[in-house]
Amino acid sequence: MVGTFATDGALGFDPFPFLRALHEAGSGAVVVGQVAGIMHGSAELTGDLDLLWDGTRAQADALRAALTATGCADLPDLNRPQAAYQVVGAGGDLCTPDLPWGGMDVASCLVRAVSARDPAGFNVLYADLDDLILMRRSIGRPKDHRRADELEALRL
């Protein structure tokens, strides 16, 4: 299986049920990472859905409700700055501003998030373009720089 199409993380990726459940649970979690990049026009695919949330008890409760509603069999420890999760159709990381972001203070990204309305009637919050580019640059992996370059080119 290693190295085959069957190991591609994007295979079967469908974040919409979880995004809807987040909305219905009253979560203020913000989509970051490549899904946010795609929402800004990136052409590079992904197989995970990473979220930034404020780390409060109320938001932890909302996340747990959304995770449970979408089939999470093993609820993550939301007392950590980063926790992996898996639901039907999607998985990724749930991150708080306490996670080191290469020196970037990401807490303000939560208030600057952009909102998009899905045709099915729910809202999706995702990182503002400038914040997403800065996040990418701050993390600094080669793929993050490549994706930041692509996002910057989309502004032209």
MOVENVEN-V647521 format. One record per residue. RES is the residue in one letter. PHI is phi in whole degrees, -180 to 180 (none if undefined). D_FIRST is the distance of its C-alpha to the first C-alpha in Angstrom with 2 decimals. Layout:
((RES/PHI/D_FIRST) (RES/PHI/D_FIRST))
//
This chain:
((M/none/0.00) (V/-60/3.82) (G/85/6.21) (T/-100/5.46) (F/-56/8.08) (A/-65/6.56) (T/-96/6.47) (D/-69/10.02) (G/-64/12.59) (A/-82/15.04) (L/-64/13.41) (G/79/16.07) (F/-70/18.11) (D/-145/21.71) (P/-78/24.03) (F/-62/27.20) (P/-61/27.59) (F/-70/27.38) (L/-62/29.69) (R/-65/32.11) (A/-62/32.05) (L/-61/32.85) (H/-60/35.79) (E/-65/37.01) (A/-84/36.89) (G/79/38.99) (S/-75/36.48) (G/-102/37.40) (A/-62/33.90) (V/-112/33.29) (V/-68/30.09) (V/-127/29.27) (G/73/26.44) (Q/-71/24.87) (V/-63/25.73) (A/-63/29.32) (G/-59/28.89) (I/-63/27.86) (M/-66/30.91) (H/-94/33.00) (G/115/31.65) (S/-62/28.65) (A/-99/26.43) (E/-86/23.32) (L/-77/20.75) (T/-148/19.26) (G/-127/17.11) (D/-140/19.48) (L/-123/23.12) (D/-98/25.19) (L/-128/28.71) (L/-109/31.88) (W/-137/34.39) (D/-80/37.71) (G/83/37.01) (T/-80/39.97) (R/-61/40.22) (A/-61/40.88) (Q/-72/37.75) (A/-62/35.69) (D/-63/37.10) (A/-65/36.20) (L/-63/32.60) (R/-60/32.33) (A/-63/33.82) (A/-68/31.38) (L/-62/28.35) (T/-64/29.70) (A/-65/30.53) (T/-112/26.97) (G/87/25.25) (C/-70/24.62) (A/-84/24.25) (D/-133/24.74) (L/-61/27.37) (P/-74/27.07) (D/-78/29.97) (L/-85/31.94) (N/-89/34.38) (R/-103/32.13) (P/-70/32.18) (Q/-145/28.43) (A/-140/26.35) (A/-79/22.81) (Y/-140/22.67) (Q/-144/20.46) (V/-125/22.06) (V/-63/21.10) (G/91/19.88) (A/-159/20.09) (G/-157/19.80) (G/165/21.20) (D/-120/24.11) (L/-106/27.68) (C/-119/29.95) (T/-110/33.68) (P/-63/36.17) (D/-72/36.28) (L/-70/32.94) (P/-63/33.84) (W/-113/33.33) (G/64/34.40) (G/91/38.02) (M/-83/37.96) (D/-88/39.66) (V/-91/37.45) (A/-56/39.68) (S/-69/41.67) (C/-64/38.61) (L/-65/38.78) (V/-83/42.25) (R/-95/41.55) (A/-58/38.53) (V/-94/38.61) (S/-117/38.51) (A/-123/37.17) (R/-101/37.93) (D/-73/35.27) (P/-57/36.77) (A/-79/36.07) (G/102/38.62) (F/-123/36.97) (N/-98/37.04) (V/-122/34.25) (L/-94/35.26) (Y/-144/33.56) (A/-62/34.49) (D/-57/37.34) (L/-58/36.45) (D/-63/38.49) (D/-64/37.03) (L/-63/33.44) (I/-62/34.19) (L/-65/35.89) (M/-59/33.02) (R/-59/30.65) (R/-64/33.18) (S/-68/33.80) (I/-69/30.21) (G/81/30.12) (R/-70/26.54) (P/-54/26.13) (K/-67/24.17) (D/-70/26.98) (H/-65/29.66) (R/-61/28.03) (R/-70/27.85) (A/-65/31.40) (D/-59/32.64) (E/-62/31.26) (L/-64/32.97) (E/-63/36.18) (A/-66/36.21) (L/-68/36.03) (R/-74/39.40) (L/-74/41.19))
//
